[in-house]
């Protein structure tokens, strides 16, 4: 199924894996809308230039603010008239919550900090879905991709004391995605969850330094290229509920290996 011409909305699209998604979908001839809190620093300006040169949109977007979501939706509809794919990549990490060299444990994190994390990773993502799914429901076709984390799967559980409440919020996102997939299947809209690998982004590098300081770095954890996530994202974007691929939770690195796109060694970051 071709992706050419599809309108793809990406949150957290300025840098890191968000930038990789943007480039990947532009390469397929998609019409791309990228939203992010900031479009300065860490290569965001380059992403904006590439997206806009291709006729897409780069918008300021705080997914916890209804006015930002409404403005982004209005701009998308004015420019393109519809939405085909919503890729929810934006998220809050532990580094935004815990002092740079501190440790946060379940009983030690204050209620207001739990709320901040859930406001972004759960309620902000849900607010994006509520708004941007409407054109999909009306035309009875579309795809929602929610980016979560392997740490929400018991098979990959690691008791890192910096991982709460991030993992809890992402677990909630994974779970609600499965419910949503079932609920809107009748409208032919797919909802799937993408687990990215340990990837070489600015945030990951900062986290790894701190994990090493505290002796909680997973053995053998080597960052992969941010682009590792792109093939699976494209696959999900091509789906609707009628294709039978909805309510799935898939690890991007495994998917690449299973589909002949190379294992971790082929996707190792050079940085």
Secondary structure, 3 states (H helix, E strand, C coil): CCCCCCEEEEECCCCHHHHHHHHHHHHCCCEEEEEECCCCCCCHHHHHHHHHHCCCEEEECCCCCHHHHHHHHHHHHHHHCCCCEEEECCCCCHHHCCCCCCCCCCCCCCHHHHHHHHHHHHHHHHHHHHHHCHHHHHHCCEEEEEEEEHHHCHHHCCCCCCCCCHHHHHHHHHHHHHHHHHHCHHHCEEEEEEEECCECCHHHHHHHHHHHHCCCCCCCCCCECHHHHHHHHHHHHCCCHHHCCCCCEEEHHHHHHHCCCCCHHHHECCC
